[in-house]
Amino acid sequence: MDDFAVQLAREARRLGLTAGEVQDAEVLLAFAELVLTELAARGLVPDAAPQLGCWARPRPTEN
């Protein structure tokens, strides 16, 4: 089993989630957000967060 699956299982247990039975939509939303964040970090799904970039321009060389 890979590290990602272990991390998801650990988080599901921490949130009290079980297969086939979800009582609290907020808990399921928290788990879904974690899953999507991890998948985006791995480049497996698009990331909606703005990408960091450098907006600075080089300094002019003349005085």
N, C-alpha and C positions, 0 to 999 in steps of 0.2 A: 504494500500500500504506500502511495506517495505522501509526502509531507502535507500537501494541500488537503487531501482527504482526511488525514488525521486532524488537521486544524479545524476543518469544517465539523467533524464529529465532536471534537472537544467543545466547540462553540454551541452546537446543537444541544449537547448535554447541559452546558452551563445555563442555557436559556430554558431548559426543561422541555425541549421539543421531542416528539416521538413521531415515528412514521405513521401516517394515516389519521392522526388526530391532532388538530390544531385548535386550541381554544381561544387564543388571544392574537388578534390580528397585528397588534403592535410588536409582539415578540417575533412573529413571522416576518414582519417588515424589517426589523433590526437584523435578522438573519439574512434576508435577501440582500440588504444593503451591504453587509459584510461580504457575501459571496460575490456580488457584482464589483465591489471595490477590489477584491483580490484578483478577479478575472481580468479587470482592466489593468491592474498593475502588472499582470503577466502578459499583457498585449493580446489577450484572447477575445475581448469584446471592446468596442469603442469606449473611450473615456469621455464623459460629458464635461469634465472639469477643464478649464482653460489650461493650455500648455504653457509652461514657463519658457520664456525666451529672453534674449538680450535685445533690448530696445535702444541701447546706447549707441551713439555714432562715434566713430574715431575722432580724436581731436585734430583740428586743423594744424598743419605743419608750419604755415606761414604766421607771422606776427601781425 
